[in-house]
Amino acid sequence: MAQALKKLSVQVLKNNNVDQIIGCSALRASSTWWCNVEMGPPDVILGISEAYKKDTNEKKVNLGVGAYRDDNGKPFILPSVQKAEEVIFKKKLNHEYAPIGGEAAYCQAVAELAFGCDSVMLKEKRNCTVQTLSGTGALRLGLEFIAKHYAKVPEVWMPAPTWGNHPQICNMLKLTHKQYRYYDAKTHGFDLKGALEDICKIPEGAIILLHACAHNPTGVDPKPEEWAQLSQAIKSRKLFPFFDMAYQGFATGDVDHDALAVRRFVQDGHQVTLAQSFAKNMGKKERRIIVGNDAILKLAN
Ligand SMILES: Cc1ncc(COP(=O)(O)O)c(C=O)c1O
């Protein structure tokens, strides 16, 4: 599947952007400043979007990017998001710098969304929440924090497979990353046995990356009782859980249910890091660069 998607995206790039790419390469070659810049790999998912746009089939459906669409396949803006934008616009807010850690009220609201309004950890103010540039920014900042300051084994263990940017970010930071078993291709389900076996062999003190819900790219999540087993295994192995929650509400339609794993781990006494994104569930993909307040990195204990 991954190979087929890659092939398709390469094909699309060839068909659509060949002139542009050749133009850029020529420019690069003639520049003494940038002659060492290498062409990056094609983005598989964006390649699918390009293929979708070109396809003339009336029944086409784009499953490449997780975004809301109306019955006509057009982008759908959530009424709540529209309303919030109107409120913000009417307030005529200034465009001054936010505090270095982000807007306090925003950080509090997103922390409650993740950990629950009744979270003891929040009530006791044991969390440290900062605003970042979307979910990718939160991952980057969290992992960079680990790369610089983590006192134990700075090795990040990721599910196999995982979102392509997880290993990329570690590579940029020169953080060792390895994989534990997650997806069972035979059952198309979660490989609990394989995951538990692998977790028991991860060096004590290492970091384990967990997709909180709607695992990307498989869509396969552990059941609540499986999360409970994972939590215990991770605790006995003294691993540090780093959650990536990019789809809260997308998996079951219930934001509280989708936060189950994160809340369970906190209740079980884990210290966790959580990278949160609102690009998908709020349908605010294009805004992430402009406002930079779609996501959050939490360092909770
Ligand atoms: C698992 C996962 N984490 C993080 C992100 C990044 O989210 P954002 O678009 O907010 O940077 C994505 C986006 O596709 C994702 O799938």
The ligand as an ORCA input file, in Angstrom:
! r2SCAN-3c Opt
* xyz 0 1
  C      -0.196     11.533     14.100
  C      -0.035     12.982     13.770
  N       0.598     13.773     14.633
  C       0.765     15.098     14.385
  C       0.293     15.666     13.224
  C       0.578     17.119     12.986
  O      -0.490     17.929     13.169
  P      -0.457     19.445     12.675
  O      -1.103     19.442     11.342
  O      -1.248     20.158     13.727
  O       0.956     19.895     12.622
  C      -0.373     14.873     12.288
  C      -0.857     15.451     11.043
  O      -1.157     14.802     10.084
  C      -0.552     13.497     12.566
  O      -1.188     12.689     11.725
*
